[in-house]
Amino acid sequence: MDMKKLRAGVFGFGDVAVEYVKALRENSHVDVAAIVGHDPIRTREKVGRLGFDIKVLDTFEQMVQQKDIDIIVITSPHFMHAQETMLAAQAGKHIICEKPIGMDFQEMKRVHKAVKAAGVQFQCGMVLRWNPYIETLKNMIGRGMFGDIFYMEFDYFHKLTSAWNGFSWGGQNRSGGPSASLVAGIHAVDLMRYLGGEVEDVYANGTCGHRTDFEYPPTYIATLKFKNGAVGKTSCSFETESPYLVNSLIHGSKGSVVQDRFFTKEIFPGQTGWQKFETIMPDSGAVSHHPFRFLVNDFIDAIVNERPSMLNIDETYKTHELCMAIDTSIATNGKVTLPLA
Ligand SMILES: NC(=O)c1ccc[n+]([C@@H]2O[C@H](COP(=O)([O-])OP(=O)(O)OC[C@H]3O[C@@H](n4cnc5c(N)ncnc54)[C@H](O)[C@@H]3O)[C@@H](O)[C@H]2O)c1
């Protein structure tokens, strides 16, 4: 069946936006119709340099008002996401918004409400769900290779410095971050939910390990109790002096997996030691390494086939809520029960 192509507009034109533009252009159902950056002249130069034949508009409002734009992709600084998402939803646009979707719980609730009320499709940037290692783990767990999971760890360690363009507006400051969990710990937090299920309560501690250039604790550790009785741990640090690392460890009633090594007598009764499987690990902080193409393809397919996207607004809300519970626990030094009131 011939279908009219969807038309997308991209807001913010930094490193992540370029990956979204490439991913959208690879999808046969979409054209990228417009880009809005911080400064139209510099954005036009960059669009030309990258060889994209895409119109540059001056403002977000212009892009949202354009009736022939169906999709808005929001990759601007964090503190702008909520307002832009609500405006795009009110204009009836389908939305991809990078994390975080709100700077605090109240703002996130308003975003959730606006997207639900508009009935538009939504996807958030917790892109590790499409990493081949994570897809493999999801499949192994689903097939019962490890039995019932009773212990899970996911950690996100990424030294953040001014090498990231967003460091000054999003890395260091509470007003731009606002916290380690919402800046990037959210990737590991989302995997805890994706592979472990819903969480009942959280207890977390944060610290400034050795860096003094963050307004919030750039390192934290959180223990979680899942609704099914399992326990878990998720941590994050932006001040490690080591390469990027997403760390994982899962124990179940019939086996275990640690990073890319598994042990399961359920499937391999003769197994005598850890077995390594070859895959693409989430082992790079470079956005060109992240599987945005699959995140975009899932979103477009959700629009075309009128089904929920993987990181729809309800899923996104729950992952953000868990991050905010971690932040509340760090701030209050107490256990936090979900859902947040
Ligand atoms: N999902 C992931 O794996 C991942 C990885 C890195 C970053 N991110 C997220 O992507 C988003 C963008 O991060 P980035 O690394 O591309 O940062 P970046 O600094 O490279 O890009 C941000 C862009 O926003 C533009 N901008 C600033 N103020 C603006 C304004 N007032 N109006 C319009 N544009 C404005 C900047 O000029 C810049 O081009 C953030 O939300 C970040 O958390 C996600």
The ligand as an ORCA input file, in Angstrom:
! r2SCAN-3c Opt
* xyz 0 1
  N      20.136      8.969     24.310
  C      21.441      9.099     24.420
  O      22.177      8.133     24.418
  C      22.036     10.480     24.540
  C      23.416     10.703     24.458
  C      23.894     12.002     24.589
  C      23.012     13.046     24.814
  N      21.662     12.785     24.909
  C      20.683     13.847     25.133
  O      20.472     14.540     23.914
  C      20.183     15.899     24.184
  C      21.153     16.774     23.432
  O      22.456     16.424     23.826
  P      23.710     16.607     22.844
  O      24.773     15.740     23.390
  O      23.306     16.477     21.439
  O      24.088     18.092     23.184
  P      24.648     19.208     22.202
  O      25.142     20.318     23.048
  O      25.585     18.592     21.197
  O      23.330     19.660     21.435
  C      22.359     20.501     21.986
  C      21.963     21.454     20.898
  O      20.950     22.316     21.379
  C      21.234     23.599     20.877
  N      20.591     24.625     21.657
  C      21.025     25.247     22.781
  N      20.154     26.183     23.157
  C      19.166     26.160     22.238
  C      18.015     26.922     22.027
  N      17.702     27.898     22.879
  N      17.229     26.652     20.963
  C      17.555     25.680     20.091
  N      18.647     24.914     20.227
  C      19.438     25.174     21.284
  C      22.746     23.717     20.929
  O      23.231     24.701     20.043
  C      23.136     22.327     20.456
  O      23.248     22.283     19.058
  C      20.220     16.020     25.698
  O      18.932     15.829     26.193
  C      21.099     14.868     26.137
  O      20.824     14.412     27.452
  C      21.185     11.543     24.752
*
